[in-house]
Amino acid sequence: MGKIRNIMTTDVECCTLLDNVYEVAVKMKEYDVGAIPIVDGETLVGMITDRDIVIRGVADKHPPSSKVEKVMSDHLVTITPETSTEEAARLMADHQIRRLPVVEGNKLVGIVSLGDFAINPKMDQQAEEALSEISEQDRSQLQ
């Protein structure tokens, strides 16, 4: 059983509470990512996904100049670098999320995504199972 520290991304682009939704979207485009952690200093305070921008931003008619607090998720599921990859995959499936911030205390130290599992041959089975559960629940919500 592997540890998250062995597969997590440590060079994570972040935004702050001073940024607006437009700036987050530009950073997503620039770095080709679908989620940006929001920090206050080094403390993780939220996450914004491309879906958050569409659902809580555009669909609720918030202008691009809106502060990140308007659209960010602040009830986060986080893990530590010592979390097992099995536990992380289970949390992703249970909470229907594709990315988990990795923290030590409240400090953001990395992020792990389903893609991080998929590119690691020893862990691709865990990623497959988590994605299968996420996709299965997504399909059931559409019915």
Secondary structure, 3 states (H helix, E strand, C coil): CCEHHHCCECCCCCEECCCEHHHHHHHHHHHCCCEEEEEECCEEEEEEEHHHHHHHHHCCCCCCCCEHHHCCECCCCCECCCCEHHHHHHHHHHHCCCEEEEEECCEEEEEEEHHHHHCCCCCHHHHHHHHHHHHHHHHHHHC
